[in-house]
Amino acid sequence: MLASNTSRRLKSFPPEMWDAVIATNLSAAFHTTSAAIPLMRKHGWGRIVNIASAHGLVASPFKSAYVAAKHGVLGMTKTVALEIATAGITCNAICPAYVLTSLIEAQIPDQMKGHNMDREAVIREVMLRKQPTKQFITVDQVAAATLFLCSDAGALSIDGGWTAE
């Protein structure tokens, strides 16, 4: 229910679906982050990596709850990074575009029906329309980015947190 049926206009978006999308994509990140920080502070070291989305950076029509949640993940990540910057803990977010997972696979048939297209056309012209490579991001690419961010060198912006404010 959560993934396959959340693309709707805001005016017809059920409030209970909004709450479920926010709980899954934003509140869960808050709860796990806030639970992890005390132990990380105790050890004087830690790495928090939130999985946001390209939708945390840009919006798409008919995805108000998901886009709001992922923007929230980025805002929370920046705030936490500032709050824990002197404690030996980093907090980053990864913002992948479409990653070919079972969740995305499950959306393809509905997209095919909704757009009256075959599988390849839906993938190329709908799902990967904005991706110049016309290729899904892989789970391995997300894992590699996560591993890098968990390393001692794990920072992509070398500004001491300046741009997070």
N, C-alpha and C positions, 0 to 999 in steps of 0.2 A: 504494500500500500504506500509506504513512505516514498520510495524512489520512483515507482512507475507512474504515479498519479499526482505528482506535485506541480506539474506545469499548467497553471491556470491563471486567468486574469485575477487581479487582486479582489475585484468586486465579487467574484464567485468562489473565493478561497475560503474553505471552511475553517473557522477558528481552531477547532481541535487538530486539524492538519498543520496549521501554522505552529501551534504549541509543540506538536511532535517533531517537526522539522527543526525548530529552535532548540528543543531539548536534545535531540540527537547530534546536531552539528555545532552548537554553541555551548549549551549548558554542560554537556559532557566534558568539553575541553576545560571549562572553568573548574568543574569538580575535580578532575584528575590533576590539573595544575595546582590547585590550592592544596590538595592532599599531598602532593610530592614535595612542595617547597620546604616544609619544616625539616624533613629528613635531609634534603640537600643542604639546607643551611647548617644543620648539625655537622655535616661532613665537610662543609666549606667548598663544595664542588657539586655541579650538576648541569644537566643538559635537558632542556625542555624543547621539544620539536612538535609544534602543532601542524596538522595537515589542514590547510585552508583550501583554496581552489583559485583558479583563474577568476572565478566569480567573486572572490574576495577583493579583486582589483578592478573588475569591470562588471557591469550589469548586463543582463539579457532579459528580454520581455518574458513574461509568464513565469518567472522564477523568483518572485518577491521574497518568499520565506527563505529559500536557499541562499540567495544573494545577501539578504540581510544577515543571516547567520554567519556566512563566511566573511563578510565585512566585519562583523563583530569579533570573529576569531582573530583577525588581523589587528583590530584595535586593542583587544585584550592582550595579545602577544606583545605589542609595542609597550603597553602600560606595564606589564609584568617585567619585561626586559629592563625598563627604567627602574622599577622598584627593587630588583635583585642584582643590579649591575655590579655592585661592590661586594657581593657575597660569593663570588667565584662560580656563579650560575649564569648560564646564558638561556635566552628564550627566543626561539626563531619560529618561523612558519614557512612551510613549503606550499607553493601555489600552482599545482599542476593543472593543465587543461585536461581533456578527456583521457582517463587511464582505462585501458581495456580490462575491466574486472567483471566478475559475474553480475554485479549490479548493473553495469553498462550493457552487458550482453542481454540482460533481461529487458532492457528498454528498447532494444532494436526492433522487435516485432511490433510493438505499439507505434513506434516511429514509422515503420514501413506502412502500416495501415493508415495512420494519420496523414501521411504525405503521399500515399499511393505510389510508393517506390519500392524497388527491390532492395535487398540488403546492402549491396555495394553502393548504390546511389544514395541511400540514407546515410551511410557512413561517410561518404565523400562530400555530399552536398548539404547535409544537415549537421551531423555531429562534428565533422572535421572542417567545416566550411571556413572557420576563422583560423585554422592551423595551417600555415603555409607549407609545412612538411607533408600534410595529408596523411599523417601517421599518428596513431594513438601513442600517448606517453606510456611507457612500460612500467610495470610494478618494480622491475629492477632499477630503473632510473630514479624512481621515488626513493627506493631503499638506499641507493648510492648517495643521493642528496642528504638523506637522513643520517647515514653513517658519517658523512663529512661534517655535518653540523654538530654531531656528537663528539667529534675529535677535538683535540686541543687547538687545532687551527680553524675550527668551525665558525667562521664569520665571513660573510660575503661583503658587507659594508664595513670598511675599516675606518670608522669615524667616531669611535668611542661612544656611540649612542646618540650623537648629535642630531641626526635626522629623524630619530624616533619621537622627538618632542614637537 
